[in-house]
Amino acid sequence: MTQLTVSIEDVSMLDQIQQAISLIRGVKSVSLKRKRKTGMERAIEDIEKGRVYEACSVDDLINQCKG
């Protein structure tokens, strides 16, 4: 059996694309594997979305977490 890998940027169309591929003659099965984000990708996303914090010291960080 031969496999074909399709990368999809816009996940909102995923269900429709999956259904369309399954209708093609000769397709035995359609499976989905989502790529997990790495820690670095999640960190960059946090920076881009403004989810960053600054603290002068450990005590300042703890106080920010409490309040």
All heavy atoms as a GROMACS GRO file, in nm:
protein
  521
    1MET      N    1   0.084  -0.117   0.000
    1MET     CA    2   0.000   0.000   0.000
    1MET      C    3   0.090   0.124   0.000
    1MET      O    4   0.192   0.130   0.066
    1MET     CB    5  -0.091   0.000   0.124
    1MET     CG    6  -0.177   0.121   0.127
    1MET     SD    7  -0.303   0.137   0.256
    1MET     CE    8  -0.279   0.012   0.372
    2THR      N    9   0.048   0.227  -0.072
    2THR     CA   10   0.121   0.354  -0.081
    2THR      C   11   0.048   0.459  -0.001
    2THR      O   12  -0.074   0.462   0.003
    2THR     CB   13   0.130   0.399  -0.228
    2THR    OG1   14   0.192   0.297  -0.304
    2THR    CG2   15   0.210   0.526  -0.240
    3GLN      N   16   0.123   0.548   0.063
    3GLN     CA   17   0.062   0.654   0.143
    3GLN      C   18   0.090   0.789   0.078
    3GLN      O   19   0.196   0.811   0.019
    3GLN     CB   20   0.118   0.655   0.285
    3GLN     CG   21   0.076   0.536   0.365
    3GLN     CD   22   0.128   0.547   0.509
    3GLN    OE1   23   0.215   0.626   0.539
    3GLN    NE2   24   0.071   0.466   0.595
    4LEU      N   25  -0.004   0.880   0.093
    4LEU     CA   26   0.007   1.016   0.044
    4LEU      C   27  -0.010   1.109   0.163
    4LEU      O   28  -0.106   1.095   0.239
    4LEU     CB   29  -0.103   1.044  -0.059
    4LEU     CG   30  -0.120   1.187  -0.106
    4LEU    CD1   31   0.002   1.230  -0.188
    4LEU    CD2   32  -0.246   1.200  -0.190
    5THR      N   33   0.082   1.202   0.181
    5THR     CA   34   0.074   1.297   0.291
    5THR      C   35   0.029   1.431   0.237
    5THR      O   36   0.086   1.483   0.141
    5THR     CB   37   0.210   1.313   0.360
    5THR    OG1   38   0.253   1.185   0.406
    5THR    CG2   39   0.203   1.409   0.476
    6VAL      N   40  -0.075   1.489   0.298
    6VAL     CA   41  -0.128   1.619   0.259
    6VAL      C   42  -0.115   1.712   0.378
    6VAL      O   43  -0.165   1.681   0.486
    6VAL     CB   44  -0.276   1.607   0.215
    6VAL    CG1   45  -0.332   1.743   0.178
    6VAL    CG2   46  -0.291   1.509   0.100
    7SER      N   47  -0.050   1.825   0.360
    7SER     CA   48  -0.038   1.925   0.467
    7SER      C   49  -0.144   2.032   0.445
    7SER      O   50  -0.157   2.085   0.335
    7SER     CB   51   0.100   1.989   0.466
    7SER     OG   52   0.199   1.891   0.488
    8ILE      N   53  -0.218   2.064   0.551
    8ILE     CA   54  -0.328   2.160   0.539
    8ILE      C   55  -0.301   2.277   0.634
    8ILE      O   56  -0.280   2.258   0.753
    8ILE     CB   57  -0.462   2.092   0.573
    8ILE    CG1   58  -0.487   1.982   0.472
    8ILE    CG2   59  -0.574   2.194   0.573
    8ILE    CD1   60  -0.607   1.898   0.502
    9GLU      N   61  -0.303   2.397   0.578
    9GLU     CA   62  -0.278   2.518   0.656
    9GLU      C   63  -0.404   2.563   0.729
    9GLU      O   64  -0.401   2.596   0.846
    9GLU     CB   65  -0.230   2.629   0.561
    9GLU     CG   66  -0.188   2.756   0.630
    9GLU     CD   67  -0.049   2.746   0.692
    9GLU    OE1   68   0.032   2.666   0.645
    9GLU    OE2   69  -0.025   2.820   0.787
   10ASP      N   70  -0.519   2.564   0.660
   10ASP     CA   71  -0.645   2.613   0.715
   10ASP      C   72  -0.725   2.495   0.770
   10ASP      O   73  -0.792   2.425   0.696
   10ASP     CB   74  -0.724   2.686   0.606
   10ASP     CG   75  -0.854   2.747   0.657
   10ASP    OD1   76  -0.879   2.742   0.779
   10ASP    OD2   77  -0.929   2.800   0.575
   11VAL      N   78  -0.719   2.473   0.902
   11VAL     CA   79  -0.784   2.357   0.961
   11VAL      C   80  -0.936   2.366   0.964
   11VAL      O   81  -1.004   2.268   0.990
   11VAL     CB   82  -0.731   2.329   1.105
   11VAL    CG1   83  -0.587   2.288   1.100
   11VAL    CG2   84  -0.752   2.448   1.194
   12SER      N   85  -0.991   2.484   0.934
   12SER     CA   86  -1.137   2.498   0.933
   12SER      C   87  -1.199   2.415   0.820
   12SER      O   88  -1.316   2.380   0.827
   12SER     CB   89  -1.177   2.644   0.920
   12SER     OG   90  -1.140   2.695   0.793
   13MET      N   91  -1.122   2.383   0.718
   13MET     CA   92  -1.172   2.305   0.604
   13MET      C   93  -1.138   2.157   0.616
   13MET      O   94  -1.164   2.080   0.525
   13MET     CB   95  -1.113   2.360   0.474
   13MET     CG   96  -1.134   2.507   0.455
   13MET     SD   97  -1.219   2.561   0.310
   13MET     CE   98  -1.246   2.426   0.208
   14LEU      N   99  -1.082   2.117   0.726
   14LEU     CA  100  -1.030   1.981   0.742
   14LEU      C  101  -1.136   1.874   0.719
   14LEU      O  102  -1.112   1.777   0.647
   14LEU     CB  103  -0.968   1.965   0.881
   14LEU     CG  104  -0.895   1.835   0.907
   14LEU    CD1  105  -0.780   1.819   0.810
   14LEU    CD2  106  -0.844   1.832   1.048
   15ASP      N  107  -1.254   1.888   0.779
   15ASP     CA  108  -1.359   1.787   0.763
   15ASP      C  109  -1.400   1.771   0.617
   15ASP      O  110  -1.414   1.659   0.568
   15ASP     CB  111  -1.482   1.823   0.847
   15ASP     CG  112  -1.456   1.810   0.996
   15ASP    OD1  113  -1.366   1.732   1.034
   15ASP    OD2  114  -1.526   1.877   1.074
   16GLN      N  115  -1.416   1.882   0.546
   16GLN     CA  116  -1.456   1.877   0.406
   16GLN      C  117  -1.348   1.814   0.319
   16GLN      O  118  -1.376   1.734   0.230
   16GLN     CB  119  -1.489   2.017   0.355
   16GLN     CG  120  -1.609   2.076   0.426
   16GLN     CD  121  -1.608   2.227   0.422
   16GLN    OE1  122  -1.504   2.289   0.404
   16GLN    NE2  123  -1.726   2.287   0.437
   17ILE      N  124  -1.222   1.846   0.346
   17ILE     CA  125  -1.112   1.789   0.270
   17ILE      C  126  -1.102   1.640   0.296
   17ILE      O  127  -1.082   1.560   0.204
   17ILE     CB  128  -0.980   1.860   0.304
   17ILE    CG1  129  -0.985   2.005   0.254
   17ILE    CG2  130  -0.861   1.787   0.246
   17ILE    CD1  131  -0.872   2.093   0.302
   18GLN      N  132  -1.121   1.600   0.421
   18GLN     CA  133  -1.115   1.458   0.457
   18GLN      C  134  -1.226   1.380   0.384
   18GLN      O  135  -1.202   1.272   0.332
   18GLN     CB  136  -1.130   1.445   0.608
   18GLN     CG  137  -1.069   1.322   0.665
   18GLN     CD  138  -1.063   1.327   0.818
   18GLN    OE1  139  -1.108   1.422   0.882
   18GLN    NE2  140  -1.007   1.224   0.877
   19GLN      N  141  -1.346   1.436   0.379
   19GLN     CA  142  -1.457   1.371   0.309
   19GLN      C  143  -1.430   1.362   0.160
   19GLN      O  144  -1.456   1.260   0.097
   19GLN     CB  145  -1.587   1.448   0.333
   19GLN     CG  146  -1.642   1.433   0.472
   19GLN     CD  147  -1.763   1.522   0.497
   19GLN    OE1  148  -1.802   1.602   0.414
   19GLN    NE2  149  -1.823   1.506   0.614
   20ALA      N  150  -1.377   1.470   0.102
   20ALA     CA  151  -1.349   1.471  -0.042
   20ALA      C  152  -1.245   1.366  -0.078
   20ALA      O  153  -1.260   1.293  -0.178
   20ALA     CB  154  -1.302   1.609  -0.085
   21ILE      N  155  -1.140   1.353   0.002
   21ILE     CA  156  -1.036   1.254  -0.026
   21ILE      C  157  -1.092   1.113  -0.015
   21ILE      O  158  -1.059   1.025  -0.095
   21ILE     CB  159  -0.915   1.274   0.069
   21ILE    CG1  160  -0.843   1.404   0.033
   21ILE    CG2  161  -0.819   1.156   0.061
   21ILE    CD1  162  -0.733   1.443   0.128
   22SER      N  163  -1.181   1.090   0.081
   22SER     CA  164  -1.237   0.956   0.098
   22SER      C  165  -1.327   0.915  -0.020
   22SER      O  166  -1.350   0.797  -0.041
   22SER     CB  167  -1.315   0.946   0.230
   22SER     OG  168  -1.430   1.027   0.225
   23LEU      N  169  -1.376   1.012  -0.098
   23LEU     CA  170  -1.460   0.982  -0.213
   23LEU      C  171  -1.380   0.941  -0.337
   23LEU      O  172  -1.437   0.890  -0.433
   23LEU     CB  173  -1.547   1.103  -0.247
   23LEU     CG  174  -1.652   1.142  -0.143
   23LEU    CD1  175  -1.720   1.272  -0.182
   23LEU    CD2  176  -1.753   1.031  -0.124
   24ILE      N  177  -1.251   0.963  -0.336
   24ILE     CA  178  -1.166   0.929  -0.451
   24ILE      C  179  -1.155   0.777  -0.462
   24ILE      O  180  -1.130   0.707  -0.365
   24ILE     CB  181  -1.026   0.992  -0.436
   24ILE    CG1  182  -1.038   1.145  -0.435
   24ILE    CG2  183  -0.934   0.945  -0.548
   24ILE    CD1  184  -0.907   1.216  -0.402
   25ARG      N  185  -1.175   0.728  -0.584
   25ARG     CA  186  -1.168   0.584  -0.610
   25ARG      C  187  -1.028   0.533  -0.576
   25ARG      O  188  -0.928   0.594  -0.612
   25ARG     CB  189  -1.198   0.557  -0.757
   25ARG     CG  190  -1.205   0.412  -0.792
   25ARG     CD  191  -1.248   0.387  -0.935
   25ARG     NE  192  -1.247   0.509  -1.015
   25ARG     CZ  193  -1.197   0.516  -1.138
   25ARG    NH1  194  -1.142   0.413  -1.194
   25ARG    NH2  195  -1.202   0.630  -1.204
   26GLY      N  196  -1.020   0.424  -0.504
   26GLY     CA  197  -0.893   0.363  -0.468
   26GLY      C  198  -0.844   0.401  -0.329
   26GLY      O  199  -0.748   0.341  -0.280
   27VAL      N  200  -0.908   0.499  -0.266
   27VAL     CA  201  -0.867   0.538  -0.132
   27VAL      C  202  -0.927   0.439  -0.033
   27VAL      O  203  -1.048   0.422  -0.026
   27VAL     CB  204  -0.913   0.683  -0.099
   27VAL    CG1  205  -0.884   0.716   0.047
   27VAL    CG2  206  -0.844   0.782  -0.190
   28LYS      N  207  -0.840   0.373   0.041
   28LYS     CA  208  -0.886   0.271   0.135
   28LYS      C  209  -0.924   0.332   0.270
   28LYS      O  210  -1.023   0.294   0.330
   28LYS     CB  211  -0.776   0.167   0.154
   28LYS     CG  212  -0.816   0.051   0.242
   28LYS     CD  213  -0.710  -0.055   0.246
   28LYS     CE  214  -0.755  -0.169   0.333
   28LYS     NZ  215  -0.656  -0.275   0.338
   29SER      N  216  -0.846   0.427   0.318
   29SER     CA  217  -0.877   0.490   0.446
   29SER      C  218  -0.818   0.631   0.449
   29SER      O  219  -0.724   0.662   0.377
   29SER     CB  220  -0.822   0.409   0.563
   29SER     OG  221  -0.681   0.411   0.562
   30VAL      N  222  -0.876   0.714   0.535
   30VAL     CA  223  -0.827   0.851   0.556
   30VAL      C  224  -0.806   0.867   0.705
   30VAL      O  225  -0.896   0.845   0.784
   30VAL     CB  226  -0.931   0.955   0.505
   30VAL    CG1  227  -0.879   1.095   0.531
   30VAL    CG2  228  -0.959   0.936   0.357
   31SER      N  229  -0.683   0.902   0.744
   31SER     CA  230  -0.655   0.922   0.887
   31SER      C  231  -0.597   1.061   0.908
   31SER      O  232  -0.544   1.123   0.816
   31SER     CB  233  -0.558   0.815   0.937
   31SER     OG  234  -0.436   0.825   0.869
   32LEU      N  235  -0.610   1.108   1.029
   32LEU     CA  236  -0.568   1.243   1.063
   32LEU      C  237  -0.461   1.238   1.170
   32LEU      O  238  -0.477   1.172   1.273
   32LEU     CB  239  -0.690   1.322   1.115
   32LEU     CG  240  -0.664   1.457   1.175
   32LEU    CD1  241  -0.612   1.552   1.068
   32LEU    CD2  242  -0.792   1.512   1.236
   33LYS      N  243  -0.351   1.307   1.147
   33LYS     CA  244  -0.245   1.322   1.246
   33LYS      C  245  -0.216   1.470   1.259
   33LYS      O  246  -0.173   1.534   1.164
   33LYS     CB  247  -0.118   1.248   1.203
   33LYS     CG  248  -0.130   1.099   1.207
   33LYS     CD  249   0.001   1.034   1.174
   33LYS     CE  250  -0.014   0.884   1.171
   33LYS     NZ  251   0.110   0.817   1.134
   34ARG      N  252  -0.244   1.525   1.374
   34ARG     CA  253  -0.217   1.667   1.397
   34ARG      C  254  -0.075   1.685   1.445
   34ARG      O  255  -0.027   1.610   1.530
   34ARG     CB  256  -0.314   1.724   1.501
   34ARG     CG  257  -0.456   1.725   1.452
   34ARG     CD  258  -0.544   1.798   1.552
   34ARG     NE  259  -0.682   1.789   1.515
   34ARG     CZ  260  -0.748   1.887   1.453
   34ARG    NH1  261  -0.688   1.998   1.426
   34ARG    NH2  262  -0.874   1.872   1.423
   35LYS      N  263  -0.010   1.787   1.391
   35LYS     CA  264   0.125   1.818   1.432
   35LYS      C  265   0.119   1.891   1.566
   35LYS      O  266   0.048   1.988   1.581
   35LYS     CB  267   0.192   1.908   1.328
   35LYS     CG  268   0.333   1.945   1.364
   35LYS     CD  269   0.391   2.042   1.262
   35LYS     CE  270   0.526   2.087   1.310
   35LYS     NZ  271   0.535   2.230   1.325
   36ARG      N  272   0.192   1.842   1.663
   36ARG     CA  273   0.197   1.907   1.793
   36ARG      C  274   0.299   2.019   1.789
   36ARG      O  275   0.405   2.006   1.730
   36ARG     CB  276   0.236   1.805   1.899
   36ARG     CG  277   0.134   1.693   1.910
   36ARG     CD  278   0.168   1.599   2.020
   36ARG     NE  279   0.134   1.665   2.147
   36ARG     CZ  280   0.164   1.619   2.265
   36ARG    NH1  281   0.229   1.508   2.277
   36ARG    NH2  282   0.130   1.684   2.374
   37LYS      N  283   0.265   2.129   1.853
   37LYS     CA  284   0.356   2.242   1.859
   37LYS      C  285   0.469   2.213   1.957
   37LYS      O  286   0.447   2.154   2.062
   37LYS     CB  287   0.282   2.368   1.906
   37LYS     CG  288   0.185   2.421   1.805
   37LYS     CD  289   0.122   2.549   1.854
   37LYS     CE  290   0.022   2.601   1.753
   37LYS     NZ  291  -0.044   2.722   1.802
   38THR      N  292   0.588   2.257   1.921
   38THR     CA  293   0.702   2.241   2.011
   38THR      C  294   0.694   2.348   2.120
   38THR      O  295   0.617   2.444   2.109
   38THR     CB  296   0.834   2.258   1.934
   38THR    OG1  297   0.842   2.392   1.884
   38THR    CG2  298   0.846   2.159   1.820
   39GLY      N  299   0.773   2.333   2.222
   39GLY     CA  300   0.778   2.432   2.329
   39GLY      C  301   0.820   2.569   2.276
   39GLY      O  302   0.768   2.672   2.319
   40MET      N  303   0.911   2.569   2.181
   40MET     CA  304   0.956   2.696   2.123
   40MET      C  305   0.843   2.762   2.044
   40MET      O  306   0.823   2.884   2.053
   40MET     CB  307   1.077   2.672   2.031
   40MET     CG  308   1.130   2.798   1.968
   40MET     SD  309   1.187   2.920   2.087
   40MET     CE  310   1.344   2.853   2.132
   41GLU      N  311   0.767   2.686   1.968
   41GLU     CA  312   0.654   2.741   1.893
   41GLU      C  313   0.549   2.800   1.987
   41GLU      O  314   0.494   2.908   1.961
   41GLU     CB  315   0.590   2.633   1.804
   41GLU     CG  316   0.676   2.592   1.687
   41GLU     CD  317   0.625   2.471   1.614
   41GLU    OE1  318   0.564   2.382   1.678
   41GLU    OE2  319   0.646   2.464   1.492
   42ARG      N  320   0.522   2.730   2.099
   42ARG     CA  321   0.426   2.782   2.196
   42ARG      C  322   0.478   2.908   2.262
   42ARG      O  323   0.404   3.003   2.287
   42ARG     CB  324   0.394   2.675   2.300
   42ARG     CG  325   0.313   2.560   2.244
   42ARG     CD  326   0.256   2.468   2.352
   42ARG     NE  327   0.348   2.432   2.457
   42ARG     CZ  328   0.423   2.322   2.460
   42ARG    NH1  329   0.416   2.236   2.362
   42ARG    NH2  330   0.502   2.298   2.561
   43ALA      N  331   0.609   2.914   2.290
   43ALA     CA  332   0.668   3.032   2.352
   43ALA      C  333   0.661   3.152   2.259
   43ALA      O  334   0.626   3.263   2.302
   43ALA     CB  335   0.814   3.003   2.390
   44ILE      N  336   0.691   3.132   2.132
   44ILE     CA  337   0.683   3.241   2.035
   44ILE      C  338   0.539   3.289   2.022
   44ILE      O  339   0.513   3.409   2.014
   44ILE     CB  340   0.740   3.196   1.899
   44ILE    CG1  341   0.892   3.177   1.912
   44ILE    CG2  342   0.706   3.296   1.789
   44ILE    CD1  343   0.957   3.111   1.792
   45GLU      N  344   0.445   3.196   2.022
   45GLU     CA  345   0.303   3.233   2.017
   45GLU      C  346   0.263   3.317   2.139
   45GLU      O  347   0.189   3.415   2.126
   45GLU     CB  348   0.217   3.107   2.009
   45GLU     CG  349   0.070   3.133   1.990
   45GLU     CD  350  -0.006   3.003   1.979
   45GLU    OE1  351   0.001   2.941   1.872
   45GLU    OE2  352  -0.072   2.964   2.077
   46ASP      N  353   0.314   3.280   2.256
   46ASP     CA  354   0.286   3.359   2.378
   46ASP      C  355   0.338   3.502   2.363
   46ASP      O  356   0.270   3.597   2.398
   46ASP     CB  357   0.352   3.294   2.500
   46ASP     CG  358   0.276   3.172   2.550
   46ASP    OD1  359   0.159   3.155   2.513
   46ASP    OD2  360   0.336   3.093   2.626
   47ILE      N  361   0.459   3.516   2.310
   47ILE     CA  362   0.516   3.649   2.291
   47ILE      C  363   0.432   3.730   2.193
   47ILE      O  364   0.399   3.846   2.218
   47ILE     CB  365   0.662   3.639   2.242
   47ILE    CG1  366   0.750   3.580   2.352
   47ILE    CG2  367   0.715   3.774   2.196
   47ILE    CD1  368   0.888   3.540   2.307
   48GLU      N  369   0.394   3.667   2.081
   48GLU     CA  370   0.314   3.737   1.979
   48GLU      C  371   0.178   3.781   2.033
   48GLU      O  372   0.126   3.885   1.994
   48GLU     CB  373   0.296   3.648   1.857
   48GLU     CG  374   0.423   3.627   1.778
   48GLU     CD  375   0.410   3.522   1.669
   48GLU    OE1  376   0.309   3.448   1.667
   48GLU    OE2  377   0.501   3.514   1.585
   49LYS      N  378   0.121   3.704   2.124
   49LYS     CA  379  -0.011   3.737   2.178
   49LYS      C  380  -0.002   3.819   2.306
   49LYS      O  381  -0.104   3.846   2.369
   49LYS     CB  382  -0.090   3.609   2.202
   49LYS     CG  383  -0.126   3.539   2.071
   49LYS     CD  384  -0.217   3.423   2.090
   49LYS     CE  385  -0.254   3.365   1.954
   49LYS     NZ  386  -0.347   3.256   1.964
   50GLY      N  387   0.120   3.857   2.344
   50GLY     CA  388   0.136   3.945   2.460
   50GLY      C  389   0.126   3.875   2.594
   50GLY      O  390   0.106   3.940   2.697
   51ARG      N  391   0.141   3.746   2.597
   51ARG     CA  392   0.133   3.672   2.723
   51ARG      C  393   0.273   3.662   2.784
   51ARG      O  394   0.330   3.553   2.797
   51ARG     CB  395   0.073   3.534   2.699
   51ARG     CG  396  -0.069   3.538   2.649
   51ARG     CD  397  -0.131   3.401   2.640
   51ARG     NE  398  -0.064   3.316   2.543
   51ARG     CZ  399  -0.123   3.260   2.438
   51ARG    NH1  400  -0.251   3.280   2.415
   51ARG    NH2  401  -0.055   3.184   2.356
   52VAL      N  402   0.330   3.778   2.817
   52VAL     CA  403   0.463   3.784   2.878
   52VAL      C  404   0.457   3.867   3.005
   52VAL      O  405   0.371   3.955   3.018
   52VAL     CB  406   0.568   3.845   2.780
   52VAL    CG1  407   0.591   3.754   2.662
   52VAL    CG2  408   0.525   3.981   2.733
   53TYR      N  409   0.545   3.840   3.098
   53TYR     CA  410   0.546   3.907   3.226
   53TYR      C  411   0.688   3.943   3.263
   53TYR      O  412   0.783   3.874   3.225
   53TYR     CB  413   0.485   3.817   3.335
   53TYR     CG  414   0.346   3.768   3.298
   53TYR    CD1  415   0.329   3.646   3.235
   53TYR    CD2  416   0.235   3.846   3.324
   53TYR    CE1  417   0.202   3.602   3.199
   53TYR    CE2  418   0.108   3.803   3.287
   53TYR     CZ  419   0.092   3.681   3.226
   53TYR     OH  420  -0.033   3.639   3.189
   54GLU      N  421   0.705   4.049   3.339
   54GLU     CA  422   0.836   4.089   3.388
   54GLU      C  423   0.832   4.097   3.539
   54GLU      O  424   0.731   4.137   3.597
   54GLU     CB  425   0.875   4.226   3.333
   54GLU     CG  426   0.912   4.224   3.187
   54GLU     CD  427   0.966   4.358   3.141
   54GLU    OE1  428   1.036   4.426   3.221
   54GLU    OE2  429   0.938   4.394   3.027
   55ALA      N  430   0.942   4.060   3.601
   55ALA     CA  431   0.953   4.070   3.746
   55ALA      C  432   1.094   4.111   3.782
   55ALA      O  433   1.191   4.068   3.717
   55ALA     CB  434   0.919   3.936   3.811
   56CYS      N  435   1.106   4.196   3.884
   56CYS     CA  436   1.237   4.243   3.929
   56CYS      C  437   1.309   4.139   4.014
   56CYS      O  438   1.432   4.136   4.020
   56CYS     CB  439   1.221   4.372   4.010
   56CYS     SG  440   1.148   4.506   3.916
   57SER      N  441   1.229   4.056   4.081
   57SER     CA  442   1.288   3.956   4.170
   57SER      C  443   1.190   3.839   4.182
   57SER      O  444   1.077   3.844   4.133
   57SER     CB  445   1.314   4.016   4.308
   57SER     OG  446   1.190   4.052   4.368
   58VAL      N  447   1.234   3.737   4.252
   58VAL     CA  448   1.147   3.622   4.276
   58VAL      C  449   1.025   3.664   4.358
   58VAL      O  450   0.913   3.622   4.331
   58VAL     CB  451   1.226   3.508   4.347
   58VAL    CG1  452   1.132   3.394   4.384
   58VAL    CG2  453   1.338   3.459   4.258
   59ASP      N  454   1.047   3.748   4.458
   59ASP     CA  455   0.937   3.795   4.542
   59ASP      C  456   0.834   3.872   4.457
   59ASP      O  457   0.714   3.857   4.474
   59ASP     CB  458   0.988   3.883   4.655
   59ASP     CG  459   1.071   3.804   4.755
   59ASP    OD1  460   1.042   3.684   4.772
   59ASP    OD2  461   1.164   3.863   4.815
   60ASP      N  462   0.883   3.955   4.366
   60ASP     CA  463   0.794   4.031   4.277
   60ASP      C  464   0.714   3.935   4.188
   60ASP      O  465   0.593   3.953   4.170
   60ASP     CB  466   0.877   4.126   4.190
   60ASP     CG  467   0.793   4.216   4.103
   60ASP    OD1  468   0.676   4.244   4.139
   60ASP    OD2  469   0.844   4.260   3.998
   61LEU      N  470   0.777   3.832   4.138
   61LEU     CA  471   0.708   3.732   4.057
   61LEU      C  472   0.599   3.662   4.136
   61LEU      O  473   0.486   3.646   4.088
   61LEU     CB  474   0.807   3.631   4.002
   61LEU     CG  475   0.750   3.515   3.920
   61LEU    CD1  476   0.685   3.568   3.793
   61LEU    CD2  477   0.858   3.415   3.885
   62ILE      N  478   0.629   3.622   4.258
   62ILE     CA  479   0.531   3.554   4.342
   62ILE      C  480   0.413   3.645   4.372
   62ILE      O  481   0.297   3.604   4.366
   62ILE     CB  482   0.597   3.501   4.472
   62ILE    CG1  483   0.696   3.388   4.437
   62ILE    CG2  484   0.491   3.453   4.571
   62ILE    CD1  485   0.783   3.344   4.550
   63ASN      N  486   0.442   3.772   4.401
   63ASN     CA  487   0.334   3.867   4.427
   63ASN      C  488   0.246   3.887   4.304
   63ASN      O  489   0.124   3.900   4.316
   63ASN     CB  490   0.390   4.002   4.473
   63ASN     CG  491   0.448   3.995   4.613
   63ASN    OD1  492   0.405   3.912   4.692
   63ASN    ND2  493   0.545   4.081   4.641
   64GLN      N  494   0.304   3.889   4.185
   64GLN     CA  495   0.225   3.903   4.061
   64GLN      C  496   0.136   3.780   4.041
   64GLN      O  497   0.024   3.792   3.994
   64GLN     CB  498   0.319   3.919   3.940
   64GLN     CG  499   0.385   4.053   3.932
   64GLN     CD  500   0.470   4.066   3.807
   64GLN    OE1  501   0.434   4.014   3.701
   64GLN    NE2  502   0.583   4.135   3.819
   65CYS      N  503   0.189   3.663   4.075
   65CYS     CA  504   0.112   3.540   4.058
   65CYS      C  505  -0.007   3.536   4.155
   65CYS      O  506  -0.114   3.484   4.121
   65CYS     CB  507   0.200   3.418   4.080
   65CYS     SG  508   0.323   3.395   3.950
   66LYS      N  509   0.013   3.587   4.274
   66LYS     CA  510  -0.095   3.588   4.374
   66LYS      C  511  -0.205   3.687   4.338
   66LYS      O  512  -0.321   3.662   4.363
   66LYS     CB  513  -0.038   3.624   4.512
   66LYS     CG  514   0.043   3.517   4.575
   66LYS     CD  515   0.093   3.562   4.712
   66LYS     CE  516   0.180   3.458   4.777
   66LYS     NZ  517   0.232   3.506   4.907
   67GLY      N  518  -0.166   3.801   4.285
   67GLY     CA  519  -0.262   3.909   4.268
   67GLY      C  520  -0.316   3.921   4.132
   67GLY      O  521  -0.415   3.956   4.092
   0.00000   0.00000   0.00000
